Amino acid sequence: MKYLLVAIGLSVLSLNAFAFKPCGELKNEIADKLDAKGVKITH
């Protein structure tokens, strides 16, 4: 039970880290990281 509470707490903290960035900025940041690793996205 203690591990579940810790996991929930950490997930809430990680969500807050992204909440203060605009969506477009976050999308570009993720795309840049994927490009740097050589990942190609096809639609």
C-alpha positions, 0 to 999 in steps of 0.5 A: 500500500505504501508503494502505491501511494508513493507511485501516485504521488510521483505521478502527480508531481510529474504531471505538474512539471508539464502543466506549465508549458504550452502544448506547442512548446512541449510538442516541439521539445518531444519532436526534437528529442525524437529527431535527435535519437533518429526516430522517424514518425510516419502518418 
